[in-house]
Amino acid sequence: MSYQKYFKRIIDIFVAIVLSFIFLPVCLISAIMIKLDSSGPVLADVPERIGAGGRKFKMYKFRSMITNAHYLLRTDSRFKKLFKEYKQSSYKLKKDPRVTRVGKFIRKHSIDEIPQLLNVIKGDMSMVGPRAYYPDELDNQLEKYPHTKRLVKKVLSVKPGITGLWQVTGRSEINFDKRIGIDAKYVSSMSFWTDIYIMVKTPVVMVTGRGAV
């Protein structure tokens, strides 16, 4: 408990600041490529996510899709079939026509997630933690998997992370019920050494792009 309450936050701030400097060249190159590849802002305009205690926050990500991609998926009749598939596949799409050419690369190698270091510094997120869900995503998944309600409550008791146990095991290849189970397992066994293991393994997953969509 003392690790989660005090030491984890110190590690988060230190690691996030160090990585921000290390990844600065990657961020600059990514920003330029995003602007050259398609029209729109460098950062994605995405709906708020649910953080610790159910509090909503704005997550920072590099834009990997067309402008207003999330809004169009839910409102544009052209994406009606795609939205249905999106919900049925635990809010993940292996073939998403909204993703740009540069977006495919930065998503595969998790480069789009780097701006979340700002969320860590602000205190919205942790370096390691459960996935941060969209409100409508969580509502729909609870309807589909009602037996996971207890697990969801446990997961929402801590800050979501840039990386986590499910990201370095199955990533997008696993459904919500298994994913939330893995995240709940992480919360129950959260420790300094578990976080170190996940952070050390994350770069390997980023480079190989295993399980990414």
Secondary structure, DSSP 4 states (H G I P E B T S, - for coil): -HIIIIIHHHHHHHHHHHHHHHTHHHHHHHHHHHHHHSSS-SB-----EE-GGG-EEPPP-B--BSTTHHHHHHH-GGGHHHHHHHHHTTS--SS-TTB-HHHHHHHHTTGGGTTHHHHHHHTS-EEE-PPPBPHHHHHHHHHH-GGGHHHHHHHTTS--EEE-TTTTTTGGGS-HHHHHHHHHHHHHT--HHHHHHHHHHHHHHHHHTTT--
